Amino acid sequence: MHLLDMSIHHSHSVNPDETPVSLPLAVITVDSYGVLTVTLDGADYPQPSPTAPWTKARFGELLDVLTADRTRTIRVEIHESDGSTFTDIIHAVRTPRPDPIDGPPTPRRARSPPHTRNR
């Protein structure tokens, strides 16, 4: 296969558990007060409310929202107020899927402690 035949914009995969080739991009800019301005794929990403902006203290919550509670993988660029830039990929957490043939899982009972013999 020639490299020109490969598209970096193809985001659909045959296997839904695979990371897509084209990742959503979150750009987070931090001001000198620790308030975050966020875009996702170039569109402004709103703060939760006018009185509760995204801040460094709420960074984990912001990542949870951007990744749909860690169900999708995203690329993150963070631009700090001092001019430094950090990039990372936040991976989706793989959750085991129940086998549809077996149906819903049945509750399991705890094991009893092993019996000891008096000697």
N, CA, C and O atoms as a DFTB+ gen file, in Angstrom:
476 C
 N C O
     1  1       0.851      -1.169       0.000
     2  2       0.000       0.000       0.000
     3  2       0.895       1.229       0.000
     4  3       1.880       1.279       0.737
     5  1       0.574       2.188      -0.792
     6  2       1.322       3.429      -0.887
     7  2       0.789       4.415       0.150
     8  3      -0.408       4.424       0.438
     9  1       1.662       5.238       0.708
    10  2       1.240       6.182       1.730
    11  2       0.185       7.159       1.235
    12  3      -0.657       7.607       2.015
    13  1       0.218       7.494      -0.038
    14  2      -0.776       8.420      -0.574
    15  2      -2.171       7.815      -0.594
    16  3      -3.166       8.537      -0.642
    17  1      -2.242       6.479      -0.557
    18  2      -3.547       5.818      -0.531
    19  2      -4.181       5.836       0.856
    20  3      -5.358       5.512       1.009
    21  1      -3.402       6.214       1.861
    22  2      -3.909       6.245       3.234
    23  2      -4.441       7.636       3.544
    24  3      -3.799       8.636       3.220
    25  1      -5.587       7.703       4.159
    26  2      -6.177       8.986       4.508
    27  2      -6.069       9.206       6.008
    28  3      -6.443       8.333       6.790
    29  1      -5.564      10.359       6.415
    30  2      -5.495      10.669       7.838
    31  2      -6.843      11.166       8.348
    32  3      -7.023      11.331       9.555
    33  1      -7.775      11.403       7.459
    34  2      -9.081      11.925       7.855
    35  2     -10.125      10.840       8.022
    36  3     -11.271      11.139       8.359
    37  1      -9.764       9.605       7.796
    38  2     -10.710       8.509       7.942
    39  2     -10.868       8.202       9.425
    40  3      -9.899       7.815      10.078
    41  1     -12.055       8.364       9.960
    42  2     -12.245       8.174      11.393
    43  2     -13.138       6.989      11.738
    44  3     -13.373       6.732      12.918
    45  1     -13.639       6.265      10.751
    46  2     -14.507       5.133      11.047
    47  2     -13.693       3.863      10.971
    48  3     -12.914       3.662      10.039
    49  1     -13.877       3.021      11.944
    50  2     -13.136       1.790      12.035
    51  2     -14.099       0.617      11.998
    52  3     -15.240       0.714      12.452
    53  1     -13.622      -0.489      11.451
    54  2     -14.431      -1.701      11.444
    55  2     -14.627      -2.188      12.871
    56  3     -15.703      -2.671      13.223
    57  1     -13.591      -2.064      13.693
    58  2     -13.656      -2.480      15.086
    59  2     -13.874      -1.247      15.951
    60  3     -12.986      -0.396      16.005
    61  1     -15.016      -1.105      16.635
    62  2     -15.293       0.097      17.423
    63  2     -14.361       0.275      18.618
    64  3     -14.314       1.362      19.194
    65  1     -13.615      -0.764      19.008
    66  2     -12.698      -0.645      20.127
    67  2     -11.366      -0.012      19.730
    68  3     -10.567       0.331      20.602
    69  1     -11.115       0.149      18.433
    70  2      -9.869       0.734      17.976
    71  2      -9.924       2.250      18.097
    72  3     -10.991       2.854      17.982
    73  1      -8.764       2.860      18.331
    74  2      -8.667       4.307      18.362
    75  2      -8.807       4.830      16.943
    76  3      -8.135       4.327      16.042
    77  1      -9.663       5.829      16.714
    78  2      -9.815       6.345      15.358
    79  2      -8.523       7.014      14.880
    80  3      -7.718       7.479      15.687
    81  1      -8.340       7.055      13.573
    82  2      -7.144       7.653      13.000
    83  2      -7.166       9.160      13.198
    84  3      -6.126       9.756      13.479
    85  1      -8.307       9.777      13.062
    86  2      -8.459      11.213      13.239
    87  2      -9.112      11.462      14.590
    88  3     -10.289      11.160      14.790
    89  1      -8.329      12.021      15.521
    90  2      -8.836      12.228      16.872
    91  2      -9.441      13.609      17.025
    92  3      -8.953      14.562      16.419
    93  1     -10.500      13.741      17.828
    94  2     -10.988      15.073      18.172
    95  2      -9.868      15.833      18.883
    96  3      -9.118      15.252      19.667
    97  1      -9.762      17.126      18.606
    98  2      -8.703      17.949      19.191
    99  2      -9.294      18.966      20.148
   100  3     -10.113      19.799      19.758
   101  1      -8.877      18.894      21.396
   102  2      -9.263      19.882      22.405
   103  2      -8.067      20.799      22.622
   104  3      -6.968      20.340      22.933
   105  1      -8.293      22.103      22.453
   106  2      -7.254      23.095      22.712
   107  2      -7.682      23.872      23.948
   108  3      -8.751      24.482      23.981
   109  1      -6.825      23.837      24.959
   110  2      -7.125      24.470      26.240
   111  2      -6.087      25.563      26.477
   112  3      -4.886      25.297      26.512
   113  1      -6.566      26.798      26.640
   114  2      -5.682      27.924      26.903
   115  2      -5.914      28.380      28.336
   116  3      -7.044      28.642      28.748
   117  1      -4.816      28.470      29.087
   118  2      -4.885      28.833      30.498
   119  2      -4.457      30.292      30.648
   120  3      -3.373      30.670      30.203
   121  1      -5.311      31.120      31.277
   122  2      -4.903      32.511      31.507
   123  2      -4.116      32.601      32.821
   124  3      -3.968      31.605      33.530
   125  1      -3.621      33.782      33.136
   126  2      -2.771      33.951      34.316
   127  2      -3.512      33.708      35.633
   128  3      -2.872      33.553      36.673
   129  1      -4.839      33.672      35.608
   130  2      -5.636      33.402      36.812
   131  2      -6.045      31.932      36.922
   132  3      -6.713      31.546      37.881
   133  1      -5.651      31.113      35.948
   134  2      -6.008      29.697      35.967
   135  2      -7.345      29.382      35.347
   136  3      -7.836      28.260      35.469
   137  1      -7.957      30.373      34.667
   138  2      -9.227      30.149      33.985
   139  2      -8.919      29.583      32.597
   140  3      -8.004      30.052      31.920
   141  1      -9.677      28.584      32.184
   142  2      -9.437      27.874      30.930
   143  2     -10.417      28.305      29.847
   144  3     -11.619      28.428      30.083
   145  1      -9.875      28.530      28.656
   146  2     -10.697      28.722      27.461
   147  2     -10.520      27.451      26.650
   148  3      -9.392      27.015      26.419
   149  1     -11.624      26.850      26.214
   150  2     -11.572      25.526      25.609
   151  2     -12.233      25.544      24.233
   152  3     -13.298      26.134      24.050
   153  1     -11.586      24.889      23.269
   154  2     -12.219      24.610      21.980
   155  2     -12.116      23.108      21.734
   156  3     -11.165      22.458      22.166
   157  1     -13.097      22.578      21.040
   158  2     -13.092      21.170      20.644
   159  2     -13.311      21.134      19.141
   160  3     -14.362      21.538      18.644
   161  1     -12.314      20.649      18.428
   162  2     -12.326      20.630      16.964
   163  2     -12.602      22.016      16.387
   164  3     -13.333      22.147      15.405
   165  1     -12.020      23.048      16.992
   166  2     -12.109      24.408      16.482
   167  2     -13.323      25.196      16.935
   168  3     -13.384      26.405      16.711
   169  1     -14.282      24.549      17.560
   170  2     -15.490      25.248      18.035
   171  2     -15.346      25.537      19.527
   172  3     -14.849      24.705      20.286
   173  1     -15.787      26.729      19.937
   174  2     -15.741      27.071      21.356
   175  2     -16.514      26.040      22.163
   176  3     -17.620      25.642      21.797
   177  1     -15.914      25.617      23.263
   178  2     -16.566      24.657      24.143
   179  2     -17.029      25.425      25.371
   180  3     -16.203      25.953      26.114
   181  1     -18.325      25.494      25.594
   182  2     -18.855      26.371      26.653
   183  2     -18.471      25.915      28.049
   184  3     -18.292      24.727      28.318
   185  1     -18.352      26.903      28.927
   186  2     -18.143      26.583      30.337
   187  2     -19.468      26.111      30.911
   188  3     -20.521      26.416      30.352
   189  1     -19.440      25.376      32.013
   190  2     -20.672      24.799      32.556
   191  2     -21.724      25.846      32.919
   192  3     -22.920      25.594      32.771
   193  1     -21.293      27.016      33.393
   194  2     -22.226      28.106      33.685
   195  2     -21.428      29.407      33.721
   196  3     -20.211      29.379      33.907
   197  1     -22.101      30.548      33.545
   198  2     -21.378      31.827      33.568
   199  2     -20.680      32.098      34.900
   200  3     -19.679      32.813      34.947
   201  1     -21.204      31.530      35.970
   202  2     -20.601      31.766      37.282
   203  2     -19.595      30.687      37.681
   204  3     -18.935      30.811      38.713
   205  1     -19.471      29.632      36.875
   206  2     -18.539      28.537      37.180
   207  2     -17.711      28.203      35.948
   208  3     -17.974      27.203      35.280
   209  1     -16.711      29.028      35.639
   210  2     -15.911      28.756      34.442
   211  2     -15.018      27.528      34.647
   212  3     -14.807      27.072      35.771
   213  1     -14.498      27.006      33.525
   214  2     -13.507      25.939      33.623
   215  2     -12.247      26.555      34.220
   216  3     -11.803      27.616      33.781
   217  1     -11.674      25.896      35.214
   218  2     -10.437      26.356      35.841
   219  2      -9.485      25.172      35.971
   220  3      -9.872      24.024      35.756
   221  1      -8.241      25.465      36.324
   222  2      -7.275      24.386      36.539
   223  2      -7.766      23.422      37.620
   224  3      -7.512      22.221      37.540
   225  1      -8.455      23.933      38.611
   226  2      -8.964      23.079      39.684
   227  2     -10.015      22.096      39.175
   228  3     -10.236      21.056      39.795
   229  1     -10.666      22.412      38.053
   230  2     -11.720      21.552      37.491
   231  2     -11.240      20.820      36.243
   232  3     -12.047      20.356      35.439
   233  1      -9.915      20.719      36.086
   234  2      -9.346      20.122      34.877
   235  2      -9.787      18.672      34.684
   236  3     -10.118      18.273      33.568
   237  1      -9.796      17.885      35.749
   238  2     -10.235      16.486      35.650
   239  2     -11.680      16.373      35.197
   240  3     -12.018      15.526      34.370
   241  1     -12.527      17.230      35.744
   242  2     -13.939      17.256      35.337
   243  2     -14.065      17.636      33.861
   244  3     -14.875      17.062      33.133
   245  1     -13.259      18.606      33.427
   246  2     -13.274      19.016      32.021
   247  2     -12.875      17.853      31.113
   248  3     -13.514      17.622      30.087
   249  1     -11.828      17.124      31.483
   250  2     -11.420      15.970      30.669
   251  2     -12.512      14.915      30.615
   252  3     -12.729      14.302      29.569
   253  1     -13.202      14.696      31.727
   254  2     -14.306      13.730      31.735
   255  2     -15.400      14.155      30.760
   256  3     -15.958      13.321      30.046
   257  1     -15.706      15.452      30.729
   258  2     -16.749      15.948      29.829
   259  2     -16.283      15.843      28.367
   260  3     -17.036      15.393      27.503
   261  1     -15.047      16.258      28.101
   262  2     -14.537      16.222      26.720
   263  2     -14.435      14.804      26.173
   264  3     -14.605      14.592      24.972
   265  1     -14.160      13.833      27.038
   266  2     -14.019      12.439      26.602
   267  2     -15.295      11.633      26.795
   268  3     -15.290      10.409      26.662
   269  1     -16.396      12.327      27.111
   270  2     -17.678      11.655      27.369
   271  2     -17.480      10.548      28.408
   272  3     -17.790       9.380      28.173
   273  1     -16.949      10.961      29.570
   274  2     -16.654      10.039      30.670
   275  2     -15.728       8.912      30.243
   276  3     -15.937       7.743      30.567
   277  1     -14.697       9.305      29.506
   278  2     -13.611       8.403      29.063
   279  2     -14.085       7.322      28.106
   280  3     -13.508       6.235      28.054
   281  1     -15.141       7.619      27.343
   282  2     -15.612       6.653      26.348
   283  2     -15.099       6.966      24.948
   284  3     -15.315       6.180      24.025
   285  1     -14.417       8.109      24.773
   286  2     -13.814       8.411      23.475
   287  2     -12.414       8.977      23.698
   288  3     -12.147       9.649      24.695
   289  1     -11.546       8.694      22.764
   290  2     -10.164       9.143      22.811
   291  2     -10.073      10.520      22.174
   292  3     -10.666      10.765      21.124
   293  1      -9.321      11.428      22.818
   294  2      -9.121      12.760      22.257
   295  2      -7.655      13.156      22.357
   296  3      -6.901      12.610      23.162
   297  1      -7.267      14.111      21.526
   298  2      -5.937      14.727      21.615
   299  2      -6.128      16.063      22.316
   300  3      -7.080      16.788      22.027
   301  1      -5.225      16.393      23.237
   302  2      -5.338      17.616      24.022
   303  2      -4.069      18.444      23.851
   304  3      -2.958      17.926      23.960
   305  1      -4.245      19.732      23.582
   306  2      -3.149      20.703      23.580
   307  2      -3.451      21.706      24.680
   308  3      -4.537      22.282      24.729
   309  1      -2.486      21.908      25.556
   310  2      -2.661      22.868      26.645
   311  2      -1.638      23.979      26.460
   312  3      -0.436      23.724      26.397
   313  1      -2.127      25.216      26.372
   314  2      -1.274      26.387      26.215
   315  2      -1.320      27.176      27.521
   316  3      -2.334      27.789      27.853
   317  1      -0.209      27.153      28.255
   318  2      -0.124      27.841      29.538
   319  2       0.112      29.336      29.323
   320  3       0.566      29.751      28.257
   321  1      -0.195      30.136      30.333
   322  2      -0.046      31.587      30.234
   323  2       1.412      32.008      30.111
   324  3       1.689      33.108      29.634
   325  1       2.361      31.153      30.532
   326  2       3.782      31.493      30.413
   327  2       4.358      31.156      29.036
   328  3       5.551      31.341      28.796
   329  1       3.501      30.658      28.128
   330  2       3.939      30.341      26.771
   331  2       4.279      28.880      26.542
   332  3       4.482      28.473      25.398
   333  1       4.348      28.079      27.596
   334  2       4.644      26.661      27.416
   335  2       3.414      25.927      26.885
   336  3       2.274      26.310      27.146
   337  1       3.682      24.869      26.136
   338  2       2.612      24.073      25.527
   339  2       2.830      22.605      25.846
   340  3       3.956      22.109      25.803
   341  1       1.750      21.919      26.166
   342  2       1.787      20.487      26.447
   343  2       0.757      19.803      25.553
   344  3      -0.323      20.340      25.306
   345  1       1.102      18.626      25.079
   346  2       0.146      17.845      24.294
   347  2       0.063      16.441      24.878
   348  3       1.034      15.923      25.429
   349  1      -1.101      15.842      24.748
   350  2      -1.286      14.479      25.230
   351  2      -2.474      13.865      24.515
   352  3      -3.299      14.569      23.932
   353  1      -2.548      12.574      24.566
   354  2      -3.711      11.845      24.063
   355  2      -4.364      11.190      25.272
   356  3      -3.726      10.432      26.003
   357  1      -5.627      11.489      25.471
   358  2      -6.387      10.903      26.578
   359  2      -7.169       9.731      25.983
   360  3      -8.090       9.914      25.187
   361  1      -6.782       8.542      26.385
   362  2      -7.366       7.327      25.811
   363  2      -8.689       6.970      26.481
   364  3      -8.873       7.151      27.685
   365  1      -9.589       6.464      25.670
   366  2     -10.849       5.938      26.196
   367  2     -10.537       4.697      27.015
   368  3      -9.591       3.964      26.728
   369  1     -11.340       4.480      28.027
   370  2     -11.189       3.292      28.858
   371  2     -12.011       2.190      28.220
   372  3     -13.200       2.361      27.949
   373  1     -11.377       1.077      27.988
   374  2     -12.112      -0.047      27.399
   375  2     -12.909      -0.743      28.480
   376  3     -12.378      -1.129      29.522
   377  1     -14.176      -0.893      28.215
   378  2     -15.033      -1.602      29.158
   379  2     -15.428      -2.930      28.534
   380  3     -15.771      -2.991      27.354
   381  1     -15.380      -3.986      29.322
   382  2     -15.768      -5.282      28.760
   383  2     -17.237      -5.277      28.379
   384  3     -18.089      -4.768      29.107
   385  1     -17.503      -5.843      27.248
   386  2     -18.887      -5.945      26.780
   387  2     -19.416      -7.331      27.086
   388  3     -18.726      -8.322      26.846
   389  1     -20.629      -7.419      27.614
   390  2     -21.177      -8.748      27.903
   391  2     -21.444      -9.487      26.607
   392  3     -21.796      -8.892      25.588
   393  1     -21.270     -10.785      26.668
   394  2     -21.530     -11.630      25.507
   395  2     -23.039     -11.717      25.313
   396  3     -23.740     -12.197      26.204
   397  1     -23.567     -11.258      24.156
   398  2     -25.025     -11.254      23.980
   399  2     -25.638     -12.648      23.997
   400  3     -26.834     -12.790      24.254
   401  1     -24.841     -13.677      23.727
   402  2     -25.369     -15.044      23.730
   403  2     -25.661     -15.496      25.157
   404  3     -26.644     -16.194      25.407
   405  1     -24.799     -15.090      26.093
   406  2     -24.962     -15.519      27.474
   407  2     -26.037     -14.739      28.216
   408  3     -26.513     -15.197      29.255
   409  1     -26.428     -13.590      27.718
   410  2     -27.420     -12.777      28.401
   411  2     -26.774     -11.987      29.522
   412  3     -25.548     -11.904      29.599
   413  1     -27.583     -11.408      30.389
   414  2     -27.022     -10.594      31.471
   415  2     -26.249     -11.470      32.458
   416  3     -26.582     -12.640      32.646
   417  1     -25.223     -10.905      33.084
   418  2     -24.442     -11.707      34.032
   419  2     -25.285     -12.081      35.250
   420  3     -26.135     -11.313      35.700
   421  1     -25.030     -13.258      35.758
   422  2     -25.749     -13.705      36.948
   423  2     -24.925     -13.349      38.175
   424  3     -23.695     -13.378      38.129
   425  1     -25.593     -13.014      39.270
   426  2     -24.844     -12.669      40.480
   427  2     -24.041     -13.866      40.976
   428  3     -24.484     -15.011      40.880
   429  1     -22.863     -13.586      41.503
   430  2     -22.015     -14.658      42.024
   431  2     -22.002     -14.578      43.536
   432  3     -22.034     -13.496      44.122
   433  1     -21.954     -15.734      44.148
   434  2     -21.903     -15.793      45.606
   435  2     -20.450     -15.769      46.052
   436  3     -19.563     -16.282      45.370
   437  1     -20.231     -15.173      47.193
   438  2     -18.890     -15.144      47.756
   439  2     -18.488     -16.549      48.177
   440  3     -19.327     -17.348      48.594
   441  1     -17.215     -16.839      48.066
   442  2     -16.717     -18.150      48.483
   443  2     -16.670     -18.228      49.998
   444  3     -16.382     -17.246      50.681
   445  1     -16.953     -19.391      50.495
   446  2     -16.829     -19.622      51.931
   447  2     -15.362     -19.827      52.248
   448  3     -14.613     -20.351      51.424
   449  1     -14.944     -19.414      53.450
   450  2     -13.543     -19.632      53.799
   451  2     -13.265     -21.128      53.879
   452  3     -14.166     -21.903      54.200
   453  1     -12.042     -21.546      53.595
   454  2     -11.739     -22.987      53.650
   455  2     -11.918     -23.517      55.076
   456  3     -11.639     -22.830      56.059
   457  1     -12.389     -24.751      55.149
   458  2     -12.597     -25.381      56.458
   459  2     -11.258     -25.840      57.015
   460  3     -10.394     -26.323      56.283
   461  1     -11.107     -25.685      58.282
   462  2      -9.866     -26.139      58.915
   463  2     -10.177     -27.350      59.777
   464  3     -11.252     -27.449      60.368
   465  1      -9.248     -28.245      59.840
   466  2      -9.416     -29.457      60.654
   467  2      -8.722     -29.279      61.993
   468  3      -7.637     -28.702      62.078
   469  1      -9.348     -29.769      63.008
   470  2      -8.712     -29.761      64.328
   471  2      -7.792     -30.954      64.393
   472  3      -8.185     -32.058      64.015
   473  1      -6.619     -30.765      64.847
   474  2      -5.661     -31.876      64.937
   475  2      -5.421     -32.275      66.334
   476  3      -4.643     -33.194      66.588
